[in-house]
Amino acid sequence: MDDLQKYFMNILNHDLKTPVLAQVRSLNMLLDGAFGSLNQEQTEMIRLTKDSCETILDMVYTTLMNYKFEQKEIRFNYEPLNVVALVEGCCADLKSSFKDKNLNVKIYPSKNISLVKGDKMFFKLAIENIIANSISYAYRDTTFCIKFKNTGLNTCISVIHKGTQMPEEMLDCMFDYYACNSSKNTKIGFGIKLYLALQIIKAHGGGIVVRNNLYDETVFDIIMPNCAEKSYVIKLDRDLLLNENVSA
């Protein structure tokens, strides 16, 4: 089974990722006018095709990354990170996604926010995956909030969107590899990006809790230990977060 799994991952990496990447590059060249001008209908069709190819490429990349985590092949380059600046960078990268739903993004940094220790590239990937998922399920024309709170030992990043709230039983399994909620929503499912985000945060000594609040909002609390010798992550429990106001 291990040999079959490795063989399958090699197929994904070489026989699927490489040609799809070539397709994306070719479509970009077409859109840039490298082979002549395009009319409006042609441009729109090529853009839709490119979006589909990029979705496939993203899925393959995420699957391969999850496999590397499971095989413990990932090596981190730890450094002190300014989580506020990192989240602002994530929001800048996802600007077009916010614009598509006309979301009003509000970031509330804490005055006494601490640095956390982590790999900048991977930590940013985890945050972007969570924000992108929240954008996907957010109502149009609403406010999208990201809040920070320093509990003394930990830093909590709360990603908050207004949308259809998930049932409690679904909140417990959102980060499972094959989590799906197609019966309740028009989406196919949560996908494997949340699973990857959790693996990254756990590898950094942190954790993620997802919960509903009283304002028809879904909250993702990302909890990371601060850069201090005695930092630790609190027990990850939604009731604890709600009762003790650990989150933002």
C-alpha positions, 0 to 999 in steps of 0.5 A, spaced: 500 500 500 505 504 501 508 503 494 502 504 491 501 511 495 508 513 493 506 511 485 500 515 485 503 521 488 508 521 483 503 520 478 500 527 481 506 530 481 509 529 474 503 526 469 498 531 472 501 537 475 506 538 470 501 538 464 496 543 467 502 548 469 503 548 462 496 549 460 496 555 465 502 558 462 499 557 455 492 560 456 496 566 460 500 567 453 493 567 449 490 572 454 496 577 453 496 577 446 502 573 444 498 569 438 494 575 436 488 579 439 482 576 441 474 578 441 470 579 448 467 572 447 474 568 446 477 572 452 472 570 457 472 563 455 479 562 455 479 566 462 474 560 465 478 555 462 484 558 465 480 558 472 479 551 471 486 549 470 488 553 476 483 550 480 486 543 478 493 545 479 491 548 486 488 541 488 494 537 486 499 542 490 494 541 496 494 534 496 501 533 495 503 538 500 498 533 505 502 527 503 509 530 505 506 532 511 503 525 513 510 522 511 514 527 515 518 530 509 516 537 511 522 542 514 520 548 517 525 555 517 522 558 524 523 565 525 519 570 529 513 572 525 509 579 526 502 575 525 498 582 523 503 584 518 502 577 515 495 577 515 495 583 512 499 580 506 494 574 506 488 579 505 492 583 499 493 576 496 486 575 496 483 582 494 480 579 488 476 574 492 474 579 497 472 584 491 468 578 487 463 578 494 463 585 495 466 584 502 468 590 507 474 587 510 476 590 517 482 588 521 483 589 528 490 588 531 491 588 538 496 593 541 500 588 545 500 583 540 506 578 540 511 575 535 510 568 534 515 563 532 514 559 525 515 558 518 513 564 514 511 561 507 507 555 511 504 559 516 501 564 511 499 558 507 495 556 512 492 563 514 490 564 506 487 557 506 482 559 512 481 566 510 479 563 503 474 558 505 471 563 510 470 568 503 467 562 500 461 561 505 460 569 507 454 572 505 455 578 499 456 585 501 457 583 508 463 585 513 469 580 514 473 581 520 479 579 522 481 580 530 487 579 534 488 577 541 494 576 546 492 572 552 499 573 555 501 566 553 498 565 546 496 569 540 489 568 537 487 570 530 480 570 529 477 570 522 470 572 522 465 572 517 457 572 516 454 566 513 450 560 514 452 557 520 454 550 520 451 545 525 455 543 531 456 536 528 459 539 522 463 543 526 467 537 529 469 534 523 470 540 518 478 539 519 477 532 517 481 530 510 474 528 507 469 533 510 463 535 506 457 538 507 454 538 500 447 536 503 446 543 507 450 548 502 451 549 495 458 547 496 461 541 494 465 540 501 470 544 505 476 540 501 482 538 503 485 545 504 482 546 511 486 539 513 492 542 510 491 548 514 490 544 521 496 540 519 501 546 519 498 550 525 499 543 529 506 543 526 507 550 529 505 548 536 498 551 535 491 549 534 484 551 530 477 552 533 471 553 529 465 555 532 458 559 531 457 566 535 450 569 537 451 574 531 450 569 525 457 569 524 462 563 523 469 564 527 475 560 526 480 561 532 487 560 530 491 559 536 499 560 536 504 560 542 507 566 543 515 567 542 516 566 550 520 560 553 514 558 557 508 559 552 503 553 551 497 552 547 491 552 551 486 546 551 482 547 544 475 547 546 469 551 543 466 552 550 472 554 553 473 559 548 466 562 549 466 562 556 473 565 558 473 570 552 480 567 549 478 569 542 477 576 539 
